[in-house]
Amino acid sequence: MRIHFLAGLSIAGMVAVGVTACTSATPSAAPTVTKTVTVQTPAPTTTILPGDSDMSAAAVCGQFSAYLTVETNAVLDEKNGAVSQTVEAALLASVDSGMKGASSSNSGVQAAQTEIADALDLPNTTAPGLPYDPDAKAYRSAQYHLNEACNAAGAPMSIHVNTGG
């Protein structure tokens, strides 16, 4: 029985020393983890609207694309009965005003814009009730020259037809 007692005492002593060793040791600090987070802010988008001060070929040709889109849809919608001639005339009046007011820092685009403005100022004898005739030969020729000038400036124009259901 002495063997059991001594063995028991020895085991009890080891447990006591082990517990003392665990409790008497200085607790170590938790490891520090450092993370670097990089947040990328998206670049602001720029929307060029008619009347903005950006006179670049890209901005002005973009404005003309918008004007010609409005014009094309107004004419088609009136022909299809979707809008009255009064609505068509109001839309074309806004197109007329916008195209005459545009100004470009690109000499080729500016020359074509001047030709457009001059064509819009010609007497309208073929489209009564409208501020200008969208099908007039001088106006169509000026549009062609504007398209060429915008292409040459690296700012191609586009017209989006949104009619017909």
Long-range contacts (C-beta under 8 A, 24 or more apart in sequence): 50-98, 50-101, 50-102, 51-98, 51-101, 55-103, 55-104, 55-105, 56-104, 56-105, 56-106, 56-155, 57-104, 57-105, 57-106, 57-108, 57-109, 57-149, 57-150, 57-153, 57-154, 57-155, 58-153, 58-154, 58-155, 59-104, 60-102, 60-103, 60-104, 60-106, 60-109, 60-113, 60-155, 61-109, 61-146, 61-150, 61-153, 61-155, 61-156, 61-157, 62-155, 62-157, 63-98, 63-102, 64-99, 64-102, 64-113, 64-116, 64-146, 64-150, 64-157, 65-157, 65-158, 65-159, 67-95, 67-98, 67-99, 68-95, 68-143, 68-157, 68-159, 69-159, 69-160, 69-161, 69-162, 70-94, 70-95, 71-95, 71-134, 72-159, 72-161, 73-161, 73-162, 73-163, 75-134, 76-161, 76-163, 76-164, 77-163, 80-163, 80-164, 82-163, 85-129, 85-130, 88-130, 89-129, 89-130, 89-131, 92-130, 92-131, 92-132, 92-134, 93-131, 96-120, 96-131, 96-132, 106-149, 106-153, 108-149, 108-152, 108-153, 109-146, 109-149, 109-150, 109-153, 109-155, 111-145, 111-149, 112-142, 112-145, 112-146, 112-148, 112-149, 112-150, 113-146, 115-141, 115-142, 115-145, 115-146, 116-142, 116-143, 116-146, 118-142
